[in-house]
Amino acid sequence: MSLANWSADQAEKCGEKLSEKDKAWKDKHLKYLKEYGDITDMTASGYFLSSDYNDRFTGGFYNEVMHDYVDLEYYRGEFNGGERVLLPIKYFLNDDIDEETLVKACEIIKKQEEVKQETRYLNLLDEWKEKLGIKEK
C-alpha cells in the first residue's frame, strides 16, 4: 500500500508524527480516495516529437513520463508528416532495425518534410511547378 493510502493509525505505527489536525485530514483524504479513486501514480512513458512554434517537426524526438495516463487513447490511424518518425522508433524499440537504420530513416523523413514545406512556401502556380520540374507528393 502506498503512503498516500495509509490511515493516520498506519502512519503512526510506522513512525510518522502527526498532529490531531493532520490525523483528521489523513483519514478524511483516505476516505475520499476510497470513494473516488486516485490517479496520482497512473503514469505512462512515451515518445514525443519536437516541433517549432508553427507546429512543424524539427527532426527530434524525446522520451518523457506523462501524468495523465487515464486521458490517453490508443492511436490506430496512419502517421502523417513528421509523425512518421514514430514508425522507425517503434521498429527500433522492438529490435527490428538497428541504430544506423533508425537514424537514417528519421533523417530521410525530416528531409522529406522540409522539402514539402519549402515547396509550399514557393507559392508557385501548379503550371510553373511543372515547368520547373518541382514535384509534390
C-alpha positions in Angstrom: 0.0 0.0 0.0 1.4 3.4 -0.9 2.0 6.1 1.7 -0.8 8.2 0.2 -3.2 5.4 1.1 -2.2 5.0 4.8 -4.6 5.8 7.5 -3.5 8.0 10.4 -3.1 4.9 12.6 -1.0 3.1 10.0 1.2 6.2 9.6 1.8 6.5 13.3 2.6 2.8 13.6 5.3 3.4 11.0 6.8 6.3 13.0 5.1 9.3 11.4 4.4 12.1 13.9 1.0 13.6 13.2 -1.0 16.4 14.9 -4.7 15.8 15.6 -5.4 18.1 12.6 -3.1 16.0 10.3 -4.7 12.8 11.5 -8.2 14.0 10.7 -7.0 15.2 7.3 -5.3 12.0 6.5 -8.3 9.9 7.4 -10.6 12.2 5.5 -8.3 12.0 2.5 -8.2 8.2 2.7 -12.0 8.1 2.8 -12.1 10.4 -0.3 -9.6 8.2 -2.2 -11.6 5.0 -1.4 -14.8 6.6 -2.7 -13.5 8.5 -5.7 -10.2 6.9 -6.5 -6.7 8.2 -7.1 -4.7 8.6 -10.3 -1.5 10.2 -8.9 0.6 7.1 -9.7 -1.0 6.4 -13.1 1.8 7.5 -15.3 2.8 6.5 -18.8 6.0 6.8 -20.7 6.0 7.7 -24.4 7.9 9.3 -27.3 7.1 12.8 -28.4 8.1 14.8 -31.5 10.0 18.0 -31.2 8.3 20.8 -33.1 8.8 24.6 -33.6 6.3 27.3 -32.8 4.4 26.7 -36.1 4.0 23.0 -35.0 6.4 21.8 -37.7 8.5 18.8 -37.0 12.1 19.8 -36.2 13.7 16.3 -36.6 14.0 15.4 -32.9 12.1 13.2 -30.6 12.3 12.5 -26.9 11.0 10.2 -24.2 9.1 11.5 -21.3 6.7 10.4 -18.5 3.2 11.8 -18.5 1.0 12.0 -15.5 -2.4 11.8 -17.3 -2.5 8.1 -18.2 -6.3 8.0 -18.0 -6.6 10.6 -20.7 -4.6 8.5 -23.3 -6.1 6.7 -26.2 -4.6 4.1 -28.5 -3.9 5.6 -31.9 -4.8 3.3 -34.8 -4.6 5.8 -37.7 -1.8 6.5 -40.1 1.1 8.7 -39.3 1.4 11.9 -41.4 4.2 14.4 -41.7 6.8 14.4 -39.1 4.8 11.8 -37.1 6.2 9.2 -39.5 9.4 9.1 -37.4 7.4 7.2 -34.8 7.5 4.2 -37.1 11.3 3.8 -37.2 11.3 4.4 -33.4 8.8 1.6 -32.9 10.8 -0.8 -35.0 14.0 0.1 -33.3 12.5 -0.4 -29.8 11.2 -3.8 -31.0 14.8 -4.7 -32.2 13.6 -5.0 -35.8 16.1 -2.4 -37.0 19.5 -1.2 -35.8 20.6 2.2 -34.7 22.0 3.2 -38.0 18.8 2.4 -39.9 16.8 4.3 -37.2 18.9 7.4 -37.7 18.9 7.2 -41.5 15.1 6.7 -41.6 14.4 9.6 -39.3 16.8 11.9 -41.3 15.1 10.9 -44.6 11.7 11.7 -43.1 12.9 15.0 -41.8 14.3 15.9 -45.2 11.1 14.9 -46.9 9.1 17.1 -44.6 11.4 20.0 -45.2 11.1 19.7 -49.0 7.3 19.6 -48.7 7.4 22.8 -46.5 9.8 24.6 -48.9 7.6 23.7 -51.9 4.6 25.2 -50.2 6.5 28.4 -49.5 7.3 28.8 -53.2 3.8 30.0 -53.9 4.1 28.9 -57.5 1.2 28.1 -59.7 1.0 24.4 -60.5 1.9 25.2 -64.1 5.2 26.7 -63.0 6.0 23.9 -60.6 5.6 21.5 -63.6 7.7 23.7 -65.9 10.5 24.0 -63.2 10.4 20.2 -62.5 9.2 20.6 -58.9 7.1 17.7 -57.9 5.0 17.5 -54.9 3.9 14.2 -53.3 
